[in-house]
Amino acid sequence: MFCKLFVSMVLVCLLIGASFATPSTQIWNPSTDIQGVGVLHFGIDNYFTQEGPIDGGYAFPTDLGLTYGLVSGLEIGIDVFLPQQSPFAFNAKYGIAEKEVIPSFAVGGYGFGTQTGVTDQNVLYGVVAKTLPVVGRLTAGYFSGNDKVLGVNENAGLILTWDKVINDKLWACVDYAGTKSALGATFYGVSWMFSGNTSVIFGYGTYNNGAKPTFTTQLDINI
């Protein structure tokens, strides 16, 4: 019953356009990856500047996220941003895996917050990815969100990502999101897998709107 209710809430948000909740991502952008059926993914994401508050530095609210593989090709998620008023936001994504010459593909939405005009970024997106020998995986797509929160003429933009599995422990990535809204950024980073179900991303990002660059650490655990 709870599962059906939660799915209904997420789908309603997607349909009516209901804070920044994150589906399975690269460092910053959504990926074409989907959580496996029955897999519960827990993440703790932090973003912070090198400078402290006295020097104009800042930190984003800590993002505690849960993503669940509901059925084949479909994941749903909820994020809690602390400390923040109206901390809850939802996301969902459907995707098809890469197969031979056919690229992977995903469509979804994130940032469906509960405070109108503040946390309801209501971002919808589509991404396509193809893995090339030696080069790695290339991803391209487009997103569009709520212009009342992201800004008129700044609520939509390109998604471009390169990522590559270096070995069974190390992964590298560069990803870019267009616009000068809060979503517009370029991130560079690596991930190290400490065990079969636990990894940590270490990254650095610059923002298109001129905000101070941030470092990020992202702990990912599959349960």
Order of alpha helices (4+ residues) and beta strands (2+ residues): alpha-beta-beta-beta-beta-beta-beta-beta-alpha-beta-beta-beta-beta-beta
